């Protein structure tokens, strides 16, 4: 994990698909969403110019610190996560699927860190980020953005890099 810090992010326009699934269905859902989004970009003659992302909503950051590993394991089967998968775009596109929509990731200040390794361990980096924010008396918004800077099709799990962003409340 890299240094935890606060950064300013500009507004980002994106083509996205919203989903609401359990953690165990996320890999397949995200893969299908990214493939559908890439096909839409191609159909619109738009290049993929920035890495894909996922934006998670309704996150209870303090529960991440207080829940036992057993409770967290149980929730991985039962809790549904509301998230959007998407690609940043230069201009508005015509969605090729009813599930797609143009969205805006808001400009603002974010706590950020680079997670290195398996997606299954990203929670460890989030926990460190929340502890850091608490120590700095920084309130966090109940969402996050993960920017996937490595391609999991060609990168070993232990070498994957994911830039994590949590907006300030």
C-alpha positions as CSV (number, residue, x, y, z in Angstrom):
1,X,0.0,0.0,0.0
2,X,1.2,3.5,-0.8
3,X,1.1,6.6,1.3
4,X,-2.4,7.7,2.4
5,X,-3.1,11.3,1.6
6,X,-5.7,13.8,0.5
7,X,-6.0,14.8,-3.1
8,X,-8.3,17.0,-5.2
9,X,-10.0,15.2,-8.1
10,X,-11.7,16.9,-11.1
11,X,-15.2,16.2,-12.2
12,X,-15.2,13.1,-14.4
13,X,-17.9,12.2,-17.0
14,X,-18.3,8.5,-17.5
15,X,-20.4,5.8,-19.1
16,X,-21.6,3.4,-16.4
17,X,-23.8,0.5,-15.5
18,X,-25.3,0.2,-12.0
19,X,-25.5,-3.1,-10.2
20,X,-26.7,-4.4,-6.8
21,X,-25.2,-7.9,-6.0
22,X,-23.5,-9.8,-3.3
23,X,-19.7,-9.8,-3.1
24,X,-19.5,-13.3,-4.5
25,X,-21.3,-12.2,-7.7
26,X,-19.2,-9.1,-8.1
27,X,-16.3,-10.5,-10.3
28,X,-18.7,-11.9,-12.9
29,X,-21.0,-8.9,-12.8
30,X,-18.1,-6.4,-13.2
31,X,-16.5,-8.4,-16.0
32,X,-19.8,-8.5,-17.9
33,X,-20.4,-4.8,-17.3
34,X,-16.9,-3.8,-18.5
35,X,-17.3,-5.9,-21.6
36,X,-20.7,-4.3,-22.4
37,X,-19.3,-0.8,-21.7
38,X,-16.3,-1.5,-23.9
39,X,-18.6,-2.6,-26.7
40,X,-20.6,0.6,-26.4
41,X,-17.5,2.7,-26.6
42,X,-16.5,0.8,-29.7
43,X,-20.0,1.3,-31.2
44,X,-19.7,5.0,-30.5
45,X,-16.1,5.2,-32.0
46,X,-14.8,6.3,-28.6
47,X,-11.5,5.2,-27.4
48,X,-10.8,3.9,-23.9
49,X,-8.5,6.7,-22.7
50,X,-8.5,6.2,-18.9
51,X,-8.7,3.1,-16.7
52,X,-12.1,1.7,-15.7
53,X,-13.5,2.3,-12.2
54,X,-16.1,1.1,-9.8
55,X,-18.0,3.5,-7.5
56,X,-19.5,1.9,-4.4
57,X,-22.4,3.6,-2.4
58,X,-23.9,3.3,1.0
59,X,-20.7,2.3,2.8
60,X,-20.6,2.2,6.6
61,X,-16.9,3.0,7.2
62,X,-17.0,2.7,11.0
63,X,-18.5,-0.8,10.8
64,X,-15.4,-1.8,8.8
65,X,-13.4,-1.1,12.0
66,X,-15.7,-2.8,14.5
67,X,-17.1,-5.9,12.8
68,X,-15.4,-9.3,13.4
69,X,-13.9,-11.3,10.6
70,X,-16.8,-13.8,11.1
71,X,-19.4,-11.2,10.7
72,X,-17.6,-9.7,7.6
73,X,-17.4,-13.2,6.1
74,X,-21.1,-13.8,6.6
75,X,-22.0,-10.5,5.1
76,X,-19.9,-11.4,2.0
77,X,-22.7,-13.9,1.2
78,X,-25.7,-11.9,2.4
79,X,-25.0,-8.2,1.9
80,X,-25.7,-6.7,-1.5
81,X,-23.5,-3.9,-2.7
82,X,-24.8,-1.0,-4.8
83,X,-22.1,0.0,-7.2
84,X,-21.5,1.4,-10.7
85,X,-18.8,0.2,-13.1
86,X,-17.7,2.5,-15.8
87,X,-15.2,4.1,-18.1
88,X,-14.4,7.8,-18.1
89,X,-15.3,9.5,-21.4
90,X,-14.5,12.7,-23.2
91,X,-18.1,13.5,-24.2
92,X,-21.6,12.1,-23.8
93,X,-22.2,8.9,-25.7
94,X,-25.4,7.1,-26.8
95,X,-25.8,4.0,-24.6
96,X,-26.3,0.8,-26.5
97,X,-28.0,-0.9,-23.6
98,X,-30.9,0.2,-21.3
99,X,-28.7,-0.5,-18.2
100,X,-26.1,2.1,-19.3
101,X,-26.2,5.7,-18.3
102,X,-24.0,8.8,-18.5
103,X,-22.9,9.8,-14.9
104,X,-20.6,12.4,-13.3
105,X,-18.1,11.5,-10.6
106,X,-18.0,14.8,-8.6
107,X,-15.0,17.0,-8.2
108,X,-13.8,17.3,-4.7
109,X,-11.3,16.2,-2.0
110,X,-10.7,12.5,-1.5
111,X,-8.6,10.4,0.8
112,X,-6.6,8.1,-1.5
113,X,-4.1,5.2,-1.4
114,X,-2.8,2.7,-3.9
115,X,-3.8,-0.9,-3.1
116,X,-1.3,-3.5,-4.4
117,X,-2.4,-7.1,-4.6
118,X,-5.5,-9.1,-4.8
119,X,-8.9,-7.5,-5.0
120,X,-10.0,-9.8,-2.2
121,X,-7.6,-7.9,0.2
122,X,-8.7,-4.4,-0.7
123,X,-10.6,-4.2,2.5
124,X,-7.3,-4.1,4.4
125,X,-6.3,-1.0,2.6
126,X,-9.7,0.6,3.2
127,X,-9.4,-0.1,6.9
128,X,-6.0,1.6,7.0
129,X,-7.5,4.6,5.2
130,X,-10.4,4.9,7.6
131,X,-8.1,4.6,10.6
132,X,-5.9,7.3,9.1
133,X,-8.9,9.6,8.5
134,X,-10.2,9.0,12.0
135,X,-6.8,10.0,13.4
136,X,-6.9,13.2,11.4
137,X,-10.5,14.0,12.4
138,X,-11.6,13.7,8.8
139,X,-15.2,12.8,8.1
140,X,-15.7,10.4,5.1
141,X,-18.6,10.3,2.7
142,X,-20.4,6.8,2.5
143,X,-18.9,5.9,-0.9
144,X,-15.7,5.1,-2.6
145,X,-14.2,4.9,-6.1
146,X,-11.7,2.2,-7.2
147,X,-9.7,2.9,-10.3
148,X,-8.3,-0.3,-11.8
149,X,-4.9,0.7,-13.1
150,X,-3.8,-2.9,-13.9
151,X,-5.5,-5.3,-16.3
152,X,-6.4,-8.5,-14.3
153,X,-6.4,-10.5,-17.6
154,X,-2.6,-10.0,-17.9
155,X,-1.4,-9.0,-14.4
156,X,-0.7,-11.5,-11.6
157,X,-3.0,-11.1,-8.6
158,X,-0.2,-10.1,-6.3
159,X,0.9,-7.3,-8.8
160,X,-2.5,-5.7,-9.4
161,X,-2.8,-2.0,-8.6
162,X,-6.0,-0.3,-7.6
163,X,-6.2,3.4,-6.7
164,X,-8.7,3.9,-3.9
165,X,-10.6,7.1,-3.3
166,X,-13.0,8.0,-0.5
167,X,-14.6,11.4,-0.7
168,X,-14.5,13.7,2.3
169,X,-17.9,14.4,3.8
